[in-house]
């Protein structure tokens, strides 16, 4: 699409420098301009990012050209200046970059989607220079975002090495004009005559806010010029240094710490810093941090997505690119690439293979770093290592990956740390667990619940404790889910202790102490009275202290059922088996009642409630339970 020169008028009768040239966009270009202004960008403030990106490009271009032509050298100071004039309702962005000639103004601004930067970059493809500028513009439409906030736009530009300056003007509705202008220094100034509903962008606070968000790390200094008491005041708008673009060897620890604090607003020192530059099919720079402390609201946040910031050529794009999977969302940092367009949309991000390659590479690096830390910890046996602390803070998040990421499932399981009955206050790995398994033991056993401390005293552990079998103590909500997906580790299946213990028959336990009551009559009576609340009632020799337990012969274990109910999800019907300890005084007393045909009163419901409480379940009617207990105690007191 090109602009036509078919309608050109001279507003002065003589002299090229007194001529105003009027050019009309053709109909197709006019429609495209309307699309750019109203549909391409979702946030109006993006216009300032685009104009500052163009200014940075122009400055880079001049620095590059000066390598072969010393007369084009940049001034000692070449800041990009943003100037707000609230009286005139104008906002301007000026640079001392390469500038544009009349022809370039017509080509680059008079033809939509024709990018001077793109042409310039093509020109440099064969250039042999280590100082090749990292240019931002790709599609040539960013400049037109100015019309989202401006009724009209002036561009005054002077090409470096030329004595002529030219002014481009347009209201963005169908035509533009070109005329000679006055400008002392080489470079470009863009003046926006703001719309009434865009005057917020004249406020210094709003300009600082936009600059902090979008161009904080632009390599060229950006300065805000304001008039106060008749004098011009200049305030920096950016830090002028993209830390991730620097060689790692040149960055001081204090700089990393300052960057981390500014990025996360956390006060801790990062536990690990990843800083690297990737080359190959896709190039990018990355700077990631693992916090050493868990943010206080980390698990209360609604979103699970990673918030790693995506930059394109030092310009912030979004923190919603999901550069890391949700199970690595505790990482903070930035990724910067030159292989994506600056005005890339969220929809484009999800579809582009470039971003898919970056995600894969960043995820591999982030996980391999944790993997190495975990391996080093296992080799050294240092329980106070960095990985131990990271796991303590974010292990629950990492275990989400076992559930949802088939590519990393076994790798995450290999570095996961657990408390167990063998090491309740320390950590163990699944490999360590397997190495300690008893002869004849077929499975890796675990128990899940809300509290680590409560799990240590669970009645379900009595049969395992009697046999000297280690059990993993899992108290994170995700622990109710991931064992089902992992299924096995090093050839050993994972099994909840609340599931049937048929496979324990091959491992002998000490003979239980005390005389066992005959529970035949009691089992039948309880099954009749409890009905479909239980699948079966049976005696067990696996309890030494507790009167009973509820076990499952299949389906979700008790902890998972509770979690599903609390989140409002439907739970598959799975009646538990009521297992009774025939050597416990309570059960022996009930067996006598059953043998005599006496009424068991509240006891059947009380037994079920006790079993549920042991499994950490909240009773539906605690008031009724306390009344039943009170009635039973009152009866015993008579």
Secondary structure, DSSP 8 states (H G I E B T S, - for coil): ---B-SS---SSSS-GGG-EEEEE--HHHHHHHHHIIIII-S-TTHHHHHHHHHHHHHHHHHHHHTTT-GGG---S---EEEEEETTTTEEEEEE-SS---HHHHHHHHHSTT--HHHHHHHHHTT---TT------SSS-GGGGGGGTEEEEEEEEE-TT-S-EEEEEE-SSSEEEEEEE--SSSEEEEEEEE-GGGGGGGSHHHHHHHHHHHSTT-SS-EEEEEEETTEEEEEE-S----GGGS-GGG--HHHHHHHHHHHH---S--SEEEEEEE-SSS-EEEEEEE-SS--TTGGG-S--S---EEEETTEEEES-S--S-GGGTTEEEEEEESSS-TT--HHHHHH-HHHHHHHHHHHHHHHHHHHHHHHHHHHHT-TTSHHHHHHHHHHHHHHHHHHH-TTTHHHHHHH--BEESSSTTS-B-HHHHHHT--TT--EEEEEE-S-HHHHHT-GGGHHHHHHT--EEEE-STTHHHHHHHH-EETTEEEEETTB--GGGTTS------S-----HHHHHHHHHHHGGGEEEEEEESS-SS-SEEEEBSSSS-HHHHHHHHHTT-------EEEEEETTSHHHHHHHHHHHHT---TTHHHHHHHHHHHHTT---TTHHHHHHHHHHHHHHHH-
